[in-house]
Structure formats: structure tokens, C-alpha cells
Amino acid sequence: MKLRSDGKNQSGDDPPGRLLRQYVFPALNLSVSQAARDLGITRQTLHRILAGDAAITPEMAVRLERLCGVHSTFWLERQQRYDLPRVRKEIANILTRIPARLLPEEIIEQIGARDGR
């Protein structure tokens, strides 16, 4: 498990924008303004991503890959690990009303969902 400088894990508890603010931009000597210009987005949009108020989209992930060399799938997976637990909690009462209709194992295998993805 990777640890942050404050000793907490990087398991996805934080919005991925926090990694940009704490690690990526400082390592690249980028201000938020310069990073926004380089990414071709507004400062407001970037601030929303950094605060976790806006998600890293596939398009933004590709832009970040170009900017810092970290693969776009990393950014998307981090966003997903941040979002899914929050959404599950937010809609827990709705989920209890949805019937679980489980697919047969052979269909799960055919569609490539064996590992849960």
C-alpha cells in the first residue's frame, strides 16, 4: 500500500484531483493557472477537479496523460474508486428495491466479466 506524506493510504479515499494538487503539479513546477492553460481548460474547471467537485472524464484523463505521462486508465480507475463507494452509499435505499437477477456463470465468462469489471 502506498502512503501519502501524511501517512494515509492512497486507496481511492480521496478524489484523484487531490493527487494532482499534492503531487503532480508540484513535481512539474506547475501552478494551477499554468496547468489549466497547458490542459486547455479553464482554471475554474481545474479547481473543481482538484476539489473533487468535478470528475476526471475520459477526455481529461487523456489530457492528463499527455501532460504528465501517467496513463489515462490510472486517472479513470482512481476516479471510479473514489466515486463508486460514495454512490453506493448515496443510493443504498434504492438498491435494496432493485431485484438481484444474477447471470449464469457461462454468460459472465463470455462477456469477460469474470474479474468483476
N, C-alpha and C positions, 0 to 999 in steps of 0.2 A: 504494500500500500504506500502510495506517495504521500508525503506530508508537506503541508504548506509551512511557511516560515513561522506561523503561529501554532504549529503542531497539529492542526486539524487535518483530516483526510481530504483528498480531492475526489471523493467517490461520486460527485454529482450533486451534493447537497446545495452547492452554490450555483447561481446562474453562470453559464460559461462566459458571459461578459466580464465577470469578475476576474477571470484568468487573463483576459485582455488587459484590464486595468492594472492588475497587480504584477503581472509577469511579462507579457508580450510587449506592450508599448514601452515600458521602461527599458527592457533589453534591447529594443530597437531605437532607443532615444527618440521616441515619438510623443509629441503632445497629442491630446485628443483632437485638437484642431487640425494638426498635420495628418494624423491618421485618417480623419474624416475626408480630408482633401485627397489623400492617396487612394482611399477606397472608393471615392466618387459618390459619397453620401453626405447628408447634412450633419452638422455637429449634433443637432437635436436627435436625429435618428441614432447616431452612435451613442449618445448619452443614455438613451432609452435602452439600448442593448447592454451597455455597461452596468446599468442599474437593475437589469433583469426584467424591465417593463416591456421589452420587445424581444422576440425570439430571434435566434440566428436561423435565417432561412437558408435553403439550398443555395440561392444566389449569393447571399452574404458569405456562406461557408466557402464558396469558390473564390470570392474576392479575398477572404482572409488567407486562403491557401496561397494565393498569388503574393499577398503582402508579406507573409512571414514564413512560408514554406511548410506549415503544419497542414497535413492533408485535410481536405474538406469533410471527409467522413468523421474525423475526430470531433470537429465542431458540431456536426449534426448529432452524433451519438451523445456528446455532452449535453446538448440541448434536450434531447429526448430523455436522458437520465434525470435531468432536472425537472422536466415537465410531467412525465408520467406519474410519479408518486403524488404530485400536487393535484393532478386531475383526478386520479383515483380517489383521493380523499375528498375533493370538492363534490364529486358526483356519487359518492358511496351509497346514498339513499336511492338514487336512480338505478344503480347497478343491481341492487337487491331485487328490483322488479323485473329485470331482464332475465328470461329463462336461459339456462346454460344448455345449449344443444351442441354437444361435443362431436367433432368429426371423427370418423373411423381412422385408425392409425395409418392405413394404406393411403388415404387421401392426404393426411398430414405429410406423409413421406413424399407423395407425388408433387405437392406444391412447394416442397423444400422448407417446410416449417418445423422440422424436427427439433431444431435448437431454440424454438420459441420466437423466432423472428419471422 
